[in-house]
Every structure is written in structure tokens, then in C-alpha cells.
Amino acid sequence: MSTGNSADWGPLLERLTERKASARAMGGPEKVARYRSSGRLDARERVCTLVDPGTFVELGPLTGDPAVPSDAFVAGTGTIDGRPVTIGAEDFTVAGGSIGTAAASKRARAAQLALRNRTPLVMMLEGAGHRATNALERNRPAPNDLQAMADLSGLVPTVAIVTGPSAGHGALAAPLSDFVIMVDGHGALFTAGPPLVAASTGEQIDKQTLGGPQVAIETSGVAHNLAESDEAALALARRYLSYFPSSAWQRPPWVGPHGGNHDVGERSLPELLDLIPVNQKRPYDMRAMLGALADTGTVTEIQPTYGTSIITALVRIGGHSVAVVANQPTVMAGAVTVAAADKAAAFLQLAGAFHLPVLFLADNPGVMAGSGSEKAGILKASARMFAAQHRLRTPKFHVTVRKAFGFGSSVMGANPYDNQTMTLAFPAVTLGGIPADVGGRTAKEDDHTRRALVENESSGPWALAQTLFYDDVIDPRELRNILLRGLAASRRDDAVDPVAHHGYLR
């Protein structure tokens, strides 16, 4: 029997529909159309493109002044490949994407929910930082999103996508994230934008010169990868997260034949014999070796244009997610520079936090020598990389491909009794504390001793194999098959807890 109560709900539900429609209107039809006219996605389109279709559930659409839709920040949850994720996106069409007091609460709430629900957090950045009118409001002190994001480190994966200029408080979400993607031609990161720079220092500079990809990706390394468009950036974020567990309380996902990639079995790698010269002075592209070794189409390089003498990449080998740190012989013979060591240290810490197996492919003449390198802090940087690899408690594989000298072998995981799962060498390796001829002359050894040192250096891995420094010396063609067996033997499916925090190494 009808009570007539439903009629009383009519005006309230109509008002609710109106308020929610207004909140989702962003900056209005004209502003949104103007924004989209450059071929870009708006904030809500980006969120819906990132997550699986129909899975986005919005958080706090009615926060803030109704005249500022969603307070310029779209947030909520959805799924990526069926796994939950938390998302936040600055809306540049509303108040320039600036952070109002309501949006600040929403940002903190999203980050706290990511930790509470143990889901990755993806932030899309394009805004002017704190809204100037915040100073006219009186609000009690409250936790902010940067505090919450700092607490996420090593516990849930975090990604920042810089879709446009991002300044001040908003920009700080990028260096607090594990992985930062910048959209080419639009993305920029800076503590203060060009107007504030001009007012405070007198310097006249545009946004891209101040904090665009050439600065943030290639010089400072605060951002990792460049994407050619919004769509490409969102696809890269989805791909990146596919290598990781949802949180540090889980192990990385295994993607077998059911995952769509049928290249998960054993196979020989005869192409490595053509690729890798026995002559130590001849370079080759380590990327080609990595492409041959990994499952087809699964190599994702991280920071490809920064610290380029070391390659850091996420790959799959036999369906297993693997973090790879490899020297690049085409760049300074693979020497470990300050930038390369810093990049590798942060990458290793990330891999360890989320329990990814790590593969080291060593081919370097040592850490970079010279006054410039010393002034830049090579000792400190290489020590941080050494500490990061030493702390690993995940499966750890080392392969000496051709050469590894001095501390250059240590930072690449070649130290005996250092929790390696497997330590391998190819037959044509050259090893030593320092190059033998240089070392002999520096120590003023006689000719006989110097010749003995050179002969020992060029004698290959046999003496070290006799002492079990290496578990085995292998045919390069069998590398993938041996690693597959090692990964299978070391895989565990039991419960896991987060590793201890050691602070940021970036």
C-alpha cells in the first residue's frame, strides 16, 4: 500500500540530480570545448580512459563551493585489469586546477583510502598549486595529501601523470610518486611558475624551459618517462602497474599463457652470439639483449633518457615480473655514473619494496673516474646503489656478460654471499679490481708481475668458478632457460609483509 512518501522525495532527488550534474560540468561547455580543441582529454575523460569501462566510482563530487565544480579535483576508485585502484585528477578547466581547501581534503582522503584499501594511487597533475583565495578562509589545521603520500612509499605503488603545467604543492606529488610520466608538449613541473619566478628573481622564462621534459626528465630526473599524448600516458600507467602487486602485502602477479602472452616457455637465444662481441672494446646495445631475453613485447624501460649508462627496465621472463638493472656498453662503455647510480638505487628500492625479482646484467669498466665524477659525488651515489642492492631480499640474479671491474661489479650484485639466488657468467668475461695493466703500472710492479696480472685478467671466469664465486659459467644461448628455472624455483605464493623502510634514495 502506498503511503505517499515517495512524492515527498521528488524535489530532494531532483535537487540531488541538479547538484551532481553541476559538479560534473567541469569549467562549463565553452571552457571544456576549448580545452579539448587541442586534441587533449579533459580530467574526467582521463579518469575514465585509465580505468576499466564503467568501473569509476567518484569520491566527494559535491565538495567545495557549488560554483567551483568538484573543487577542481576529480577523485575516486575504479579497476585496472580487474584490480582496484584509487585515482585523483586536477581539472584545469576549473580555477586553473588550483587546490582549494575542499580539494585538499579530498586529495588527503584519496591517499589515505589507497593505503587503507591497499590499492595503487594514480595522480594526474595539471594545476596552479594552492588557490590564492585560500588565504581568505579560516580552516583548522588538518593532514594534507603530501603527508599521506609520503606514508604510501613502499606500501602501495604510486604513479603521477603530468598532463600539463604543475606548480607548487601539486607538483610535489610527482617526486613523492614511484613513477612519473610527463605528456610531451604540455607537461611541466616547477616549484613556482613563470609569473612568480619573474616577480621574485626577475628571470623571464616560459613553462617548458622552466620545467618541461628537457629539465624534469633529462636533467633533474624528477620525472621518468615521456609520453606523446594523454592516451599514451594513460596506457603506460596501466602497463607499469601490471608488473606490480596491488600492495606490499602481496607478491607480483604471474602472467602465464592465460594472460595473452604465449611466449613464456624455454627457448634458446642464438642471437646473443651475434649480438655480443667477445672483444671487450667493441660496444653492443644491451637493449637488444634484453629484448631477446624477455617474453615478447614485455620490456618497459624506466627513465630511458636519464643516467643512460645503466638501463633500468621492467620485463616479464616466463610470465614473471622482473626488474632489470643492466649496464649499457654503448654509453661510456657502461661505466656507472652519478645519474645512473641514483636511478638504479631508486629502482632497486622500489623493486625490493614490492617483492619483484631483480636481474643484474653486468658489463662495465667500473664506476666513472675523474675529477668531474668525484665533484658530482660518485662515491656517495655508488655507495647508495650498493646499499640498495645489498638490502634486496627478493630473488636476485647476477650475470657477468663481459666485464666487471672493481666497485662496478659490487654495485651490480656480484658480491659473494650477498643473498643471490643465482650468479652466472659467460665464458668470455674479463674481471679484476682494476684493469690489470693500469694497476700494475700504478703499483710500479716489475714486467714479469705485470704480465702475470694481464694474463690472469684475460683468463676468463674459470678460476672464480673453481671457488664458487659463480654458481656456473654458461653458454649465452641458454641464459633464458636457466633464468626461467631459477625464477620458478624461487617463486613463493605464501603471505608476505612489507619490507622495512630505509628512506628515499632518489
C-alpha positions in Angstrom: 0.0 0.0 0.0 1.3 3.4 -1.0 1.9 5.9 1.9 2.5 8.9 -0.4 6.0 9.3 1.0 7.6 8.8 -2.4 6.1 12.1 -3.6 8.0 13.9 -0.8 11.3 12.6 -2.2 10.7 14.1 -5.6 12.1 17.6 -5.0 15.0 16.3 -3.0 16.1 13.8 -5.7 15.6 16.4 -8.4 17.9 18.8 -6.4 20.4 16.0 -5.9 20.5 15.3 -9.7 21.0 19.0 -10.4 23.8 19.4 -7.9 25.6 16.3 -9.2 25.2 17.4 -12.8 26.6 20.8 -11.9 29.6 19.2 -10.1 30.4 17.1 -13.2 30.1 20.1 -15.6 33.8 21.0 -15.0 34.5 24.5 -16.3 31.4 24.6 -18.5 30.8 23.8 -22.1 32.9 26.6 -23.6 36.0 26.0 -21.5 35.8 22.3 -21.9 35.4 22.6 -25.7 38.3 25.0 -25.9 40.5 22.6 -23.8 39.6 19.6 -25.9 40.2 21.5 -29.2 43.9 20.9 -28.8 43.3 17.2 -29.1 43.6 16.6 -25.3 41.4 14.7 -22.9 39.7 16.6 -20.1 40.2 15.4 -16.5 37.1 13.2 -16.4 37.9 11.6 -19.8 41.4 10.8 -18.5 40.0 9.1 -15.4 37.5 7.0 -17.5 40.2 6.1 -20.0 42.6 5.0 -17.3 40.2 2.5 -15.6 38.2 -0.4 -16.9 35.0 0.8 -18.6 32.2 1.5 -16.2 34.2 1.0 -13.0 34.8 4.5 -11.8 33.1 5.4 -8.6 33.5 9.1 -7.7 34.6 10.3 -4.3 33.3 13.7 -3.0 31.8 15.2 -6.1 29.9 17.7 -4.0 32.9 19.0 -2.0 33.5 22.8 -2.0 31.6 25.7 -3.3 29.0 24.7 -5.9 30.3 27.5 -8.1 33.6 25.6 -8.3 32.6 22.1 -9.7 34.1 19.3 -7.7 36.6 22.0 -6.3 38.7 21.4 -9.4 39.7 17.8 -8.4 38.1 14.6 -9.7 38.8 11.6 -7.4 37.5 8.1 -6.8 38.1 4.4 -7.4 38.0 2.0 -10.3 39.7 -1.0 -11.6 42.6 -1.6 -14.0 42.7 -5.1 -15.5 40.2 -6.0 -12.8 42.3 -4.8 -9.9 41.2 -1.9 -7.7 43.0 1.4 -8.0 42.5 4.9 -6.5 42.6 8.0 -8.8 42.8 11.7 -8.5 42.9 14.2 -11.3 43.3 18.0 -11.3 40.8 19.7 -13.5 42.5 22.6 -15.3 39.1 23.9 -16.7 38.1 24.8 -13.1 40.1 27.6 -11.3 43.1 26.5 -13.3 43.2 23.2 -11.5 44.3 25.0 -8.3 43.9 23.3 -4.9 41.1 24.7 -2.8 40.6 23.8 0.9 37.9 21.2 0.0 40.1 19.7 -2.7 42.9 19.5 -0.3 40.7 17.3 2.0 39.7 15.2 -1.0 43.3 14.6 -2.0 44.3 13.6 1.5 41.2 11.3 1.7 42.1 9.6 -1.6 45.7 8.9 -0.5 44.5 7.6 2.9 42.0 5.3 1.2 44.7 4.0 -1.1 46.7 2.8 2.0 43.6 1.6 3.9 42.4 -0.4 0.9 45.9 -1.4 -0.2 45.4 -0.2 -3.7 47.7 1.8 -6.1 47.3 5.5 -6.3 47.4 7.4 -9.6 47.5 11.2 -9.6 47.0 13.3 -12.7 48.7 16.7 -12.3 47.8 20.0 -14.1 47.3 22.9 -11.8 48.5 26.1 -10.3 49.1 24.8 -6.8 47.3 26.3 -3.7 44.4 28.6 -4.7 45.2 32.2 -3.8 41.8 32.7 -2.2 42.5 30.0 0.4 44.2 32.8 2.4 40.8 34.4 2.9 39.3 31.3 4.5 39.9 30.2 8.1 40.3 26.5 8.5 41.6 24.4 11.3 44.9 22.6 10.6 44.4 19.2 9.0 46.5 16.5 7.4 47.4 17.2 3.8 47.9 14.8 0.9 51.7 15.1 0.8 51.8 13.7 4.3 49.5 10.8 3.3 51.5 10.2 0.1 54.8 10.0 2.0 53.2 7.3 4.1 52.4 5.3 0.9 56.1 4.9 0.0 56.9 1.2 -0.4 53.5 0.1 0.7 51.3 0.7 -2.4 52.5 1.6 -6.0 52.1 5.3 -6.8 52.0 6.9 -10.3 51.9 10.6 -11.2 50.9 11.6 -14.8 51.8 15.2 -15.5 49.3 16.3 -18.2 50.1 20.0 -18.1 51.9 22.6 -16.1 52.0 21.7 -12.4 53.3 24.1 -9.8 53.9 24.3 -6.1 52.0 21.9 -3.8 50.5 19.9 -6.7 53.9 19.4 -8.3 55.3 17.9 -5.1 53.1 14.9 -5.7 55.4 13.9 -8.5 58.7 13.4 -6.6 56.7 11.6 -3.9 55.5 9.1 -6.5 57.2 5.9 -7.6 56.7 6.6 -11.3 56.2 9.9 -13.1 55.0 10.2 -16.7 55.1 13.6 -18.5 53.0 14.4 -21.6 55.1 15.8 -24.3 54.4 19.4 -25.3 52.2 20.0 -22.3 53.6 18.6 -19.1 55.9 20.7 -16.8 56.9 20.6 -13.2 58.2 23.5 -11.1 58.1 24.9 -7.5 56.7 28.2 -8.9 55.5 29.2 -12.4 57.0 31.8 -14.7 55.0 34.8 -13.2 56.3 34.0 -9.7 59.8 33.5 -11.0 59.7 36.8 -12.7 58.3 38.6 -9.6 60.8 37.1 -7.2 64.0 36.9 -9.3 63.4 39.0 -12.4 64.1 36.0 -14.6 61.9 35.8 -17.7 61.2 32.2 -18.7 58.5 30.1 -20.2 56.9 27.0 -18.7 58.6 24.4 -20.9 62.1 25.9 -20.4 61.5 26.2 -16.7 60.2 22.7 -16.0 59.4 20.8 -19.2 60.7 17.3 -20.2 64.2 18.5 -21.0 64.6 19.7 -17.4 62.4 17.3 -15.5 63.3 14.1 -17.4 66.7 14.6 -18.9 68.4 16.9 -16.4 66.9 16.6 -12.9 65.4 13.1 -13.3 62.4 14.2 -11.2 60.2 12.6 -13.9 60.8 9.3 -15.5 59.2 8.7 -18.9 57.8 10.9 -21.7 54.5 10.1 -23.4 53.5 11.6 -26.7 49.8 12.1 -25.7 47.3 11.8 -22.9 46.2 8.4 -24.2 49.8 7.2 -24.4 50.5 8.3 -20.9 47.4 6.5 -19.5 48.3 3.3 -21.4 51.8 3.5 -20.0 50.4 3.9 -16.4 48.3 0.8 -16.9 51.2 -1.2 -18.3 53.5 -0.1 -15.5 51.1 -1.2 -12.8 50.6 -4.6 -14.4 54.1 -5.6 -13.3 53.4 -4.8 -9.6 51.2 -6.3 -6.9 48.5 -4.0 -5.6 50.4 -3.5 -2.4 53.4 -4.6 -0.5 51.3 -7.2 1.3 51.1 -9.2 -2.0 53.5 -10.8 -4.4 53.8 -9.7 -8.0 51.3 -11.2 -10.4 52.3 -14.1 -12.6 51.1 -13.8 -16.2 51.1 -17.2 -17.9 49.6 -18.2 -21.2 46.1 -17.4 -19.9 47.3 -13.7 -19.7 47.5 -13.4 -23.5 51.3 -13.8 -23.9 52.2 -17.3 -25.0 55.9 -16.7 -25.1 56.5 -17.9 -21.5 58.4 -21.1 -22.1 62.0 -22.1 -22.6 63.9 -21.2 -25.9 67.5 -20.9 -27.0 69.0 -17.4 -27.7 71.4 -18.0 -30.6 71.1 -14.3 -31.5 73.2 -13.4 -28.4 76.3 -14.9 -30.1 75.9 -12.5 -33.0 75.0 -9.5 -30.7 77.7 -9.7 -28.1 81.3 -9.2 -29.3 84.0 -11.2 -27.5 86.3 -8.2 -27.9 85.8 -6.1 -24.8 86.4 -2.8 -26.6 83.6 -3.3 -29.1 80.2 -1.9 -27.9 76.8 -3.5 -28.4 73.3 -2.4 -27.5 72.2 -4.1 -24.2 68.6 -3.2 -25.1 68.8 -5.8 -27.9 70.0 -8.4 -25.4 67.1 -7.6 -23.1 64.6 -7.8 -25.9 65.8 -11.2 -26.8 65.8 -12.5 -23.3 62.4 -11.3 -22.1 59.0 -12.6 -23.1 58.0 -11.0 -26.4 56.8 -7.4 -26.1 57.2 -7.1 -22.3 60.1 -4.8 -21.9 59.2 -1.4 -20.3 62.3 0.8 -19.8 62.1 3.3 -16.9 63.9 6.6 -17.3 65.4 5.7 -20.7 67.0 9.2 -21.2 68.5 9.7 -17.8 71.7 8.1 -16.4 71.9 6.2 -19.7 75.0 4.1 -19.0 72.6 1.9 -16.9 69.3 0.5 -18.2 66.5 0.1 -15.7 63.6 -1.9 -17.0 60.5 -3.9 -16.0 60.2 -7.1 -18.0 58.5 -10.5 -17.9 60.5 -13.7 -18.1 58.4 -16.8 -18.2 55.4 -14.7 -17.1 57.3 -13.5 -14.0 57.6 -9.7 -13.4 61.3 -9.0 -13.2 63.2 -5.7 -12.5 66.3 -5.5 -14.6 69.4 -3.3 -14.0 71.9 -3.6 -16.9 75.0 -1.7 -17.9 74.8 -0.2 -21.4 78.1 -0.7 -23.3 77.2 1.9 -26.0 77.3 4.7 -23.3 80.8 5.3 -21.8 81.4 1.5 -22.1 78.7 1.0 -19.4 80.6 2.9 -16.6 78.5 3.7 -13.5 77.9 7.5 -13.4 76.3 9.5 -10.6 73.0 9.8 -12.5 73.0 6.1 -13.4 73.7 5.1 -9.9 71.0 7.3 -8.4 68.5 6.0 -11.0 69.4 2.4 -10.2 69.3 2.8 -6.5 65.8 4.2 -6.5 64.7 1.5 -8.9 66.2 -1.3 -6.8 64.5 0.1 -3.7 61.2 0.1 -5.5 61.7 -3.5 -6.7 62.6 -4.7 -3.3 59.6 -3.0 -1.7 57.2 -4.8 -4.0 59.0 -8.1 -4.0 60.0 -8.2 -7.7 62.9 -10.5 -8.6 65.9 -8.5 -9.8 68.2 -9.4 -12.6 71.6 -7.7 -13.0 73.4 -7.8 -16.4 76.9 -6.6 -15.7 79.2 -5.2 -18.4 81.1 -2.2 -17.1 84.7 -0.9 -16.6 83.8 0.2 -13.1 82.4 3.4 -11.6 83.2 6.6 -13.5 86.6 8.0 -12.6 87.8 11.6 -13.0 87.6 15.0 -11.3 84.1 15.8 -12.7 82.7 12.5 -11.4 84.3 13.0 -8.0 82.9 16.5 -7.7 79.4 15.2 -8.6 79.6 12.7 -5.8 80.3 9.4 -7.4 81.4 7.7 -4.2 78.1 8.7 -2.4 76.0 7.7 -5.4 77.6 4.4 -6.0 77.5 3.6 -2.2 73.7 4.2 -2.3 73.4 1.9 -5.2 75.5 -0.7 -3.4 73.3 -0.4 -0.3 70.1 -0.7 -2.3 71.2 -3.9 -4.0 72.5 -5.3 -0.7 69.2 -4.8 1.0 67.3 -6.8 -1.6 65.5 -9.8 -0.1 63.8 -10.7 -3.3 65.1 -13.3 -5.7 68.4 -11.8 -7.0 70.2 -12.9 -10.2 73.6 -11.7 -11.4 75.1 -12.3 -14.9 78.5 -11.1 -15.8 78.1 -10.7 -19.6 81.7 -9.5 -20.5 83.5 -7.4 -17.9 83.1 -6.1 -14.4 85.8 -4.1 -12.6 86.2 -3.1 -9.0 83.1 -1.5 -7.4 81.4 -1.7 -10.7 80.9 -5.4 -10.1 79.8 -4.9 -6.5 77.0 -2.4 -7.3 75.8 -4.9 -9.9 75.2 -7.6 -7.3 78.3 -9.7 -7.9 79.4 -9.9 -4.2 79.8 -13.5 -2.8 77.3 -14.5 -0.1 75.1 -11.5 -0.6 71.8 -13.3 -0.9 72.0 -14.0 -4.6 69.6 -16.6 -5.9 71.9 -17.3 -8.8 75.3 -15.9 -10.0 76.3 -16.7 -13.6 79.0 -15.7 -16.1 79.5 -16.1 -19.8 82.8 -17.7 -20.9 84.3 -14.5 -22.4 84.4 -12.4 -19.3 87.2 -10.1 -18.0 87.4 -9.5 -14.3 89.5 -7.6 -11.8 89.7 -5.0 -9.1 91.1 -2.5 -11.7 92.3 -3.1 -15.2 95.4 -5.1 -14.8 97.8 -3.2 -17.0 96.9 0.1 -15.3 97.0 -1.4 -11.9 100.4 -3.0 -12.4 101.9 0.3 -13.7 100.3 2.3 -10.9 101.8 -0.1 -8.3 105.2 0.0 -10.1 105.3 -3.8 -10.4 108.1 -5.4 -12.5 107.5 -6.6 -16.0 107.0 -10.2 -15.0 104.3 -9.4 -12.4 102.6 -7.0 -14.8 102.4 -9.7 -17.5 101.1 -12.2 -14.9 98.4 -9.7 -13.9 97.3 -9.2 -17.5 97.2 -12.9 -18.2 95.2 -13.5 -15.1 92.7 -10.8 -16.1 92.2 -12.3 -19.6 92.0 -15.9 -18.3 88.2 -15.7 -18.1 85.9 -16.9 -15.3 87.4 -20.3 -14.7 89.4 -19.5 -11.5 86.4 -17.8 -9.9 84.2 -20.7 -10.9 86.5 -23.0 -9.1 85.9 -21.1 -5.9 82.1 -21.0 -6.4 82.2 -17.2 -6.8 80.0 -18.1 -9.8 77.4 -20.8 -9.5 78.0 -21.6 -13.1 79.6 -20.5 -16.3 77.1 -20.9 -19.1 76.5 -20.8 -22.8 74.9 -17.4 -23.6 72.3 -19.2 -25.7 71.0 -21.0 -22.5 70.6 -17.8 -20.4 66.8 -17.5 -20.7 66.2 -21.2 -19.9 68.4 -21.1 -16.8 66.8 -18.0 -15.5 63.3 -19.5 -16.1 64.3 -22.4 -13.9 65.7 -20.1 -11.2 62.6 -17.9 -11.2 60.3 -21.0 -10.9 62.4 -22.4 -8.1 62.4 -19.1 -6.1 58.8 -18.2 -6.7 56.7 -18.2 -3.5 52.9 -17.9 -3.0 52.8 -17.6 0.8 51.8 -14.4 2.6 54.2 -11.6 2.6 54.7 -8.4 4.7 56.2 -5.1 3.7 59.9 -4.7 4.0 61.4 -2.2 6.4 61.6 1.4 5.2 65.0 2.9 4.6 64.0 6.3 3.3 64.1 7.7 -0.1 67.1 7.0 -2.3 66.1 9.3 -5.2 
